[in-house]
Amino acid sequence: MATSTYLTFLMHGTGTSTITYEKLLDIKEFPDLGGAPEMLDATTLTNKGRVYIPGIQENEALTFTTNYDPTEYAALVALANQDEAYAVWFGGTEGAGGADPTPTGALGKFSFRGMLSVFVSGGGVNEVRDMTITIAPSTDITFSAGT
C-alpha cells in the first residue's frame, strides 16, 4: 500500500517518564529517517572479491523546511541547543470545517531525541519566506506502528 506525504507532522515531546507529543509546526519537507549502515571490510586473503559486514547506521542531521513565521521562529529559538524529544508522525485526521488537521501517527511514528537549531533560508523574487530547522539526533530513531 502506497501512502502520500499529506498529513506528515513534526512533533515535540514534553515530560520525563511519559512523553506527550504536540505538533511543533507545519512543515513543507522532512528528511530521510535513517540511513544505510557503513560497510566494514571483512575481506580475508582467501576471498576472491571484497566482502563486507554492516557497521554503524549513518544518522545525519535531520533538516526540515517550513514557512517563516516570526512567532514560530522565536519559539524555535527558545528550544535551540537543548536535548529534547522530537518525532515525525505519519497520518492524522482532517479538521472539520477547514480546521487544522490533528496528528494521529496512524501510519507510523519515528521518535528520537536531539538538539534543534533554526535559521531563515535565503529567498528570491516572488518566493515564500522559509526557515530551516535542523535537529542533531542524540539517540537512535525508533519506529512504532500507528495506533
C-alpha positions in Angstrom: 0.0 0.0 0.0 1.4 3.4 -1.0 0.7 6.4 1.1 1.0 10.2 0.5 3.1 12.6 2.4 -0.1 14.5 3.2 -0.7 14.6 6.9 3.0 14.4 8.0 3.8 16.2 11.3 6.9 17.3 13.1 6.2 16.7 16.8 7.8 18.0 20.0 7.7 15.9 23.2 7.5 17.0 26.8 7.6 15.1 30.0 10.0 12.8 31.7 8.7 9.3 32.5 5.9 9.6 29.9 6.4 11.8 26.8 3.4 13.7 25.5 3.8 14.9 21.9 2.2 18.0 20.3 2.6 19.3 16.8 5.6 21.7 16.7 4.6 23.4 13.5 3.5 22.7 9.9 6.4 21.5 7.7 7.0 21.6 3.9 9.7 18.9 3.8 11.1 16.2 6.0 14.5 14.3 5.7 15.3 10.6 5.4 14.5 9.0 8.8 17.5 6.7 8.8 20.4 5.8 6.6 22.5 3.0 5.2 25.0 1.4 7.6 28.7 1.9 7.0 30.2 -1.1 5.2 33.1 -2.7 7.2 35.6 -4.6 5.0 35.8 -8.2 6.2 37.8 -9.5 3.3 40.4 -12.2 4.0 43.3 -13.4 1.9 41.1 -16.3 0.8 38.3 -14.2 -0.7 38.3 -13.6 -4.5 36.4 -10.4 -4.0 35.8 -8.0 -1.2 33.2 -9.0 1.4 31.5 -6.7 3.9 29.5 -6.7 7.1 27.2 -3.8 8.1 28.6 -1.4 10.6 27.0 1.6 12.4 24.0 3.1 10.7 24.6 6.6 9.4 22.3 9.1 11.1 23.0 12.6 9.8 21.4 15.9 10.9 17.6 16.0 10.3 16.6 19.0 8.2 13.1 20.2 7.9 11.7 23.2 5.8 8.8 25.3 6.9 7.2 28.7 6.1 8.8 31.6 8.0 6.6 33.0 10.8 8.2 35.4 13.4 6.3 33.9 16.3 7.2 30.3 15.4 10.8 31.4 14.8 11.0 32.8 18.3 9.5 29.7 19.8 12.1 27.5 17.9 15.0 29.7 19.0 13.8 29.1 22.6 14.2 25.4 22.0 17.6 25.7 20.4 20.6 23.8 21.9 18.6 21.7 24.3 18.3 18.0 24.2 14.6 17.5 23.5 12.2 14.8 22.4 11.0 15.0 18.8 9.1 12.8 16.4 7.8 12.6 12.9 4.2 11.2 12.7 2.6 9.9 9.5 -1.2 10.2 9.5 -3.9 12.4 11.0 -7.5 13.4 10.8 -8.7 16.2 8.7 -10.1 19.2 10.6 -13.8 19.7 10.4 -14.9 22.8 8.5 -11.4 23.7 7.5 -9.8 23.4 11.0 -6.2 22.3 11.2 -5.6 18.5 10.9 -5.0 16.6 14.1 -1.9 14.3 14.2 -2.6 10.7 15.0 0.6 8.8 13.8 -1.8 6.1 12.5 0.7 5.3 9.7 3.8 5.3 11.8 5.8 7.3 14.4 9.5 7.9 14.2 10.8 9.2 17.6 14.2 10.5 18.7 15.9 13.0 20.9 18.1 15.8 19.6 19.3 19.4 19.7 17.4 21.8 17.4 18.7 24.8 15.5 16.9 27.2 13.2 17.7 29.8 10.6 15.9 31.8 8.0 16.5 30.5 4.5 17.6 32.8 1.6 15.0 33.9 -0.9 14.4 35.4 -4.3 11.8 37.3 -6.3 8.3 36.1 -5.8 9.0 33.4 -3.3 7.6 32.4 0.1 10.0 33.1 3.0 11.2 29.8 4.5 13.1 28.8 7.6 15.2 25.6 8.0 15.1 23.5 11.2 18.0 21.2 11.8 17.9 18.6 14.6 21.1 16.9 15.5 19.9 13.5 16.8 21.3 12.3 20.1 19.6 8.9 20.1 18.6 6.3 17.5 15.4 7.0 15.6 12.8 4.4 16.8 9.8 3.4 14.8 6.4 2.4 16.3 3.4 1.3 14.3 0.4 3.5 14.1 -2.2 3.3 16.8 
